[in-house]
């Protein structure tokens, strides 16, 4: 008996795939022409995903159909392939990302998102490939600051997986939970839902090759921080605070969270935001409305660098609200963010030379 491809394809056309209620040929699941060598037949079947519930039964039915319709003497080999590859294991996520920086604050209202956005843009201006994840699930403000609130990320098929394509703006790749919730309604999510959404933005997005991946974390210490620490090996954290004592007390808690024995994420340094107020009409004047150099003293006490003192200038608020961050300009504020980016590069390089890679926090 001579075997030929049409005989095999006709046999496969008698097998219904439960996922589509059509036969294997109509469903487009026979990936290549069957390979025939004497009485040996090799068939490649392509399933939507490796967790397909109908996989085993379909493979058995295909084998039985060839034996029944062609000959019981045919030696059948069925190879399974998958349109969608599984998500990589935790620990193997973001293989193209060199440094992951968490921007953190002990309390809200200290300008952490402003610092995250401007740091990301300043790093991009220095020539680095940068990603920015707005991990502030309950108050996502990064889309507004980058003037992309109406953007809707789309899926791309890369590496055998359907991935979310980040929005690119000012040379920074960015994703935010804000793209997937209505801006007019409060996000009322249980911790687990929020954590799963965040994992998707990390693991199921097309981040590609990045020198720096900036995480804009929620204020305080929460489930979200734990999710990040259990999902990513964070290179280091920068803590944002204002100079006033109440903010510094909360900044201390943020530092303690990362320095915890189970976490062990290096503190790269502190950033003193709203260090002083400078009115536009008196650019040489400084008014220390939140206290003076509190963050500098805390940095000395904790033995970590003070990476920058960012002044409070009306233009920072205006530029953030208008979606044109200060780091894009060569104003005094813009230059202070460029200096911050340069300081972050320096401390990250030193950290990578002198300290071992961070390990992901265990889930138990």
C-alpha positions as CSV (number, residue, x, y, z in Angstrom):
1,X,0.0,0.0,0.0
2,X,1.3,3.4,-0.9
3,X,0.5,6.3,1.4
4,X,0.1,9.9,0.2
5,X,-0.8,13.2,2.0
6,X,-4.4,13.4,0.7
7,X,-5.3,10.0,2.3
8,X,-4.0,11.3,5.7
9,X,-5.7,14.7,5.4
10,X,-9.0,13.0,4.5
11,X,-8.7,10.8,7.6
12,X,-8.0,13.9,9.8
13,X,-11.0,15.7,8.3
14,X,-13.2,13.1,10.0
15,X,-12.0,14.2,13.5
16,X,-14.0,17.1,15.1
17,X,-12.0,19.4,17.4
18,X,-14.3,20.2,20.4
19,X,-12.8,23.8,20.7
20,X,-14.2,24.9,17.4
21,X,-16.9,22.2,16.6
22,X,-15.2,21.9,13.2
23,X,-12.9,19.2,11.9
24,X,-9.1,19.4,12.3
25,X,-8.5,20.5,8.6
26,X,-11.3,23.2,8.7
27,X,-9.9,24.4,12.1
28,X,-6.5,25.0,10.5
29,X,-4.9,22.8,13.0
30,X,-2.8,20.6,10.7
31,X,0.3,22.8,10.6
32,X,2.2,21.1,7.7
33,X,1.7,18.5,5.0
34,X,1.9,15.1,6.7
35,X,5.4,13.7,6.3
36,X,5.4,10.2,4.9
37,X,8.2,7.6,4.9
38,X,7.0,4.2,3.8
39,X,4.4,3.2,6.4
40,X,5.5,5.9,8.8
41,X,3.4,9.1,9.0
42,X,4.3,12.3,11.0
43,X,1.5,14.9,11.6
44,X,1.9,18.3,13.3
45,X,-1.2,19.5,15.1
46,X,-1.3,23.1,16.3
47,X,-3.4,23.9,19.4
48,X,-4.3,27.3,20.7
49,X,-2.4,26.8,24.0
50,X,-0.5,24.2,25.9
51,X,-3.3,24.0,28.6
52,X,-5.9,23.1,25.9
53,X,-8.4,20.8,27.7
54,X,-9.1,18.8,24.4
55,X,-5.5,18.1,23.6
56,X,-5.2,14.5,24.6
57,X,-8.5,13.4,23.3
58,X,-7.9,15.1,20.0
59,X,-4.5,13.5,19.5
60,X,-6.0,10.0,20.3
61,X,-8.9,10.6,17.9
62,X,-6.5,11.7,15.1
63,X,-4.4,8.6,15.5
64,X,-7.5,6.3,15.6
65,X,-8.9,8.0,12.4
66,X,-5.7,7.3,10.4
67,X,-5.7,3.7,11.5
68,X,-9.4,3.3,10.7
69,X,-9.6,5.2,7.4
70,X,-6.1,4.4,6.0
71,X,-4.7,1.3,7.5
72,X,-4.1,-0.2,11.0
73,X,-0.5,-0.9,10.0
74,X,0.4,2.8,9.7
75,X,3.0,4.0,12.3
76,X,1.6,7.3,13.4
77,X,3.6,10.1,15.1
78,X,1.6,13.2,16.2
79,X,3.6,16.3,17.2
80,X,1.8,19.1,19.1
81,X,2.6,22.7,18.7
82,X,1.0,25.8,20.3
83,X,0.0,29.1,18.9
84,X,0.4,30.8,22.3
85,X,3.5,29.9,24.4
86,X,3.0,29.8,28.1
87,X,4.0,32.8,30.3
88,X,7.6,32.4,31.5
89,X,8.2,31.3,35.1
90,X,8.6,34.0,37.7
91,X,12.4,34.6,37.8
92,X,12.6,34.4,34.0
93,X,10.4,37.4,33.3
94,X,11.8,40.4,31.5
95,X,15.0,38.7,30.3
96,X,15.9,41.8,28.2
97,X,15.7,44.3,31.2
98,X,19.1,45.2,32.9
99,X,18.0,47.2,35.9
100,X,14.6,47.5,37.7
101,X,14.2,50.5,39.9
102,X,11.3,50.9,42.4
103,X,10.4,54.5,43.1
104,X,8.7,54.4,46.5
105,X,7.4,56.7,49.2
106,X,6.1,56.2,52.7
107,X,3.1,58.4,52.2
108,X,1.0,59.9,49.3
109,X,1.3,63.5,48.1
110,X,5.1,63.8,48.1
111,X,5.3,63.8,44.3
112,X,6.5,60.2,43.7
113,X,4.7,59.8,40.3
114,X,6.1,63.2,39.2
115,X,9.6,62.0,40.1
116,X,9.0,58.6,38.4
117,X,7.9,60.2,35.1
118,X,10.6,62.8,35.0
119,X,13.3,60.3,36.0
120,X,12.2,58.0,33.2
121,X,12.2,60.8,30.6
122,X,15.6,62.1,31.9
123,X,17.2,58.6,31.5
124,X,15.8,58.4,28.0
125,X,17.3,61.9,27.2
126,X,20.6,60.5,28.4
127,X,20.3,57.8,25.7
128,X,19.1,54.8,27.7
129,X,16.3,52.5,26.8
130,X,13.6,53.0,29.4
131,X,10.3,51.4,30.5
132,X,7.9,52.8,33.1
133,X,5.2,50.8,34.8
134,X,2.5,52.7,36.7
135,X,2.0,50.2,39.5
136,X,-0.1,52.6,41.5
137,X,-3.3,50.5,41.1
138,X,-5.6,52.8,43.0
139,X,-4.4,56.2,41.8
140,X,-2.8,55.8,38.3
141,X,-1.7,59.3,37.3
142,X,1.1,58.6,34.8
143,X,-1.2,58.5,31.7
144,X,-2.3,62.1,32.5
145,X,1.3,63.3,33.1
146,X,2.3,61.9,29.8
147,X,-0.8,63.2,28.0
148,X,-1.9,59.7,26.9
149,X,-5.1,59.2,28.9
150,X,-7.0,58.2,25.7
151,X,-4.4,55.7,24.5
152,X,-5.5,52.1,24.4
153,X,-2.7,49.5,24.3
154,X,-3.2,46.8,21.7
155,X,-1.9,43.2,21.5
156,X,1.0,42.1,19.4
157,X,2.1,38.5,18.6
158,X,5.7,38.1,19.7
159,X,7.7,35.0,20.4
160,X,4.7,32.8,20.1
161,X,2.6,34.8,22.6
162,X,0.0,37.5,22.5
163,X,1.5,40.5,24.4
164,X,0.4,44.0,25.3
165,X,2.3,46.6,23.4
166,X,3.4,49.5,25.8
167,X,2.5,53.0,24.8
168,X,5.6,55.0,23.8
169,X,5.9,58.6,24.7
170,X,9.0,60.9,24.9
171,X,11.2,57.9,24.3
172,X,9.8,55.9,27.3
173,X,7.7,52.7,27.0
174,X,4.9,52.9,29.5
175,X,1.9,50.9,30.8
176,X,-0.5,51.8,33.5
177,X,-3.5,50.2,35.0
178,X,-5.2,53.5,34.2
179,X,-5.5,52.3,30.6
180,X,-7.8,49.5,31.6
181,X,-10.1,51.2,34.1
182,X,-12.5,54.2,33.6
183,X,-10.7,57.4,34.7
184,X,-14.0,58.7,36.3
185,X,-14.7,55.8,38.6
186,X,-12.8,54.7,41.7
187,X,-10.9,51.4,41.3
188,X,-12.6,49.1,43.8
189,X,-10.5,45.9,43.6
190,X,-9.6,43.3,46.1
191,X,-5.9,42.9,46.7
192,X,-5.8,39.6,44.6
193,X,-7.4,41.2,41.6
194,X,-5.1,44.2,41.7
195,X,-2.0,41.9,42.1
196,X,-3.1,39.8,39.1
197,X,-3.6,42.8,36.9
198,X,-0.2,44.1,37.8
199,X,1.4,40.7,37.1
200,X,-0.2,40.8,33.6
201,X,1.3,44.3,32.9
202,X,4.7,42.9,33.8
203,X,4.6,39.3,32.4
204,X,2.3,39.7,29.4
205,X,3.7,42.9,27.9
206,X,6.2,43.4,25.1
207,X,8.9,45.3,27.1
208,X,11.8,44.1,25.0
209,X,15.3,45.3,25.7
210,X,15.5,48.0,28.4
211,X,18.4,49.5,30.4
212,X,16.1,50.8,33.1
213,X,12.6,49.7,34.1
214,X,11.1,52.2,36.5
215,X,8.3,51.1,38.8
216,X,6.0,53.8,40.1
217,X,4.8,52.0,43.2
218,X,1.8,53.0,45.4
219,X,2.4,55.0,48.5
220,X,3.0,53.2,51.8
221,X,3.6,49.4,52.1
222,X,0.9,47.1,50.7
223,X,0.0,43.9,48.8
224,X,1.1,45.6,45.6
225,X,4.7,46.0,46.9
226,X,4.7,42.3,48.0
227,X,3.5,41.3,44.5
228,X,6.3,43.3,42.9
229,X,8.9,41.8,45.2
230,X,7.6,38.3,44.5
231,X,7.5,38.8,40.7
232,X,10.7,40.8,40.0
233,X,14.2,40.9,41.2
234,X,14.4,44.7,41.9
235,X,17.9,46.1,41.4
236,X,17.3,48.9,44.0
237,X,14.7,51.3,45.4
238,X,14.8,55.1,45.6
239,X,12.7,56.7,48.3
240,X,10.9,60.0,47.6
241,X,10.1,62.3,50.6
242,X,9.5,66.0,51.3
243,X,11.6,67.7,54.0
244,X,8.8,67.8,56.6
245,X,9.1,65.5,59.7
246,X,5.8,63.6,59.1
247,X,6.9,62.6,55.6
248,X,10.4,61.6,56.8
249,X,8.9,59.3,59.4
250,X,7.0,57.5,56.7
251,X,10.0,57.5,54.4
252,X,11.8,55.6,57.2
253,X,9.1,52.9,57.0
254,X,9.6,52.6,53.3
255,X,13.3,52.1,53.8
256,X,12.7,49.5,56.5
257,X,10.4,47.5,54.1
258,X,13.1,47.2,51.5
259,X,15.9,46.5,54.1
260,X,13.9,43.8,55.7
261,X,15.9,40.5,56.0
262,X,13.4,38.7,53.7
263,X,13.4,41.4,51.1
264,X,17.0,42.7,50.9
265,X,16.5,45.2,48.1
266,X,19.3,47.8,48.2
267,X,18.3,51.4,48.9
268,X,19.9,53.4,46.0
269,X,19.2,56.7,47.7
270,X,16.7,59.3,48.8
271,X,15.2,62.1,46.7
272,X,14.1,65.2,48.5
273,X,11.1,66.6,46.6
274,X,9.6,70.1,47.2
275,X,13.0,70.9,48.9
276,X,12.2,74.6,48.6
277,X,9.8,76.9,46.8
278,X,11.1,79.2,44.1
279,X,8.6,81.7,42.6
280,X,8.8,82.1,38.9
281,X,9.3,85.9,39.2
282,X,12.1,85.5,41.8
283,X,14.1,82.6,40.4
284,X,17.1,83.1,42.8
285,X,14.9,83.0,45.9
286,X,14.4,79.9,48.0
287,X,11.6,79.6,50.6
288,X,11.8,76.4,52.8
289,X,8.1,76.0,53.4
290,X,8.3,72.3,54.4
291,X,11.4,72.6,56.5
292,X,15.0,72.5,55.5
293,X,17.2,69.6,54.4
294,X,15.3,67.0,56.5
295,X,15.8,64.4,53.7
296,X,19.5,65.2,53.6
297,X,19.8,64.5,57.4
298,X,17.8,61.3,57.0
299,X,20.1,60.1,54.2
300,X,23.1,60.7,56.4
301,X,21.5,58.9,59.3
302,X,20.6,55.9,57.1
303,X,24.0,55.9,55.4
304,X,22.5,56.2,51.8
305,X,23.1,58.9,49.2
306,X,20.9,61.9,48.8
307,X,20.4,61.7,45.0
308,X,18.7,65.0,44.4
309,X,16.9,68.0,45.9
310,X,14.1,68.9,43.6
311,X,12.6,72.4,44.1
312,X,8.9,73.2,44.1
313,X,8.3,75.4,41.1
314,X,4.9,76.2,39.7
315,X,6.0,75.0,36.3
316,X,6.4,71.4,37.6
317,X,2.7,71.2,38.5
318,X,1.7,72.9,35.2
319,X,3.9,70.7,33.0
320,X,2.6,67.6,34.8
321,X,-1.0,68.6,34.3
322,X,-0.4,69.5,30.6
323,X,1.3,66.2,29.8
324,X,4.7,67.8,29.1
325,X,6.9,66.8,32.0
326,X,9.6,69.2,33.2
327,X,12.5,66.8,32.3
328,X,11.8,67.6,28.6
329,X,13.0,71.2,29.1
330,X,16.4,72.8,29.9
331,X,14.9,74.9,32.8
332,X,16.3,74.7,36.3
333,X,13.8,72.0,37.1
334,X,14.5,70.0,33.9
335,X,18.2,70.1,34.7
336,X,17.7,69.0,38.2
337,X,15.9,65.8,36.9
338,X,18.8,65.2,34.4
339,X,21.2,65.5,37.3
340,X,19.0,63.0,39.2
341,X,19.1,60.6,36.3
342,X,22.9,60.8,36.1
343,X,23.1,60.2,39.9
344,X,20.8,57.1,39.6
345,X,23.0,55.7,36.8
346,X,26.1,56.2,39.0
347,X,24.6,54.5,42.1
348,X,23.1,51.6,40.0
349,X,26.5,51.0,38.4
350,X,28.2,51.0,41.8
351,X,25.5,48.7,43.3
352,X,25.9,46.2,40.4
353,X,29.7,46.2,40.9
354,X,29.7,45.8,44.6
355,X,26.5,43.8,45.5
356,X,25.1,40.5,44.4
357,X,21.9,40.4,42.3
358,X,18.7,40.8,44.2
359,X,16.7,37.6,44.7
360,X,12.9,37.4,44.3
361,X,11.1,37.2,47.7
362,X,9.6,33.8,48.3
363,X,5.8,33.4,48.5
364,X,5.8,31.6,51.9
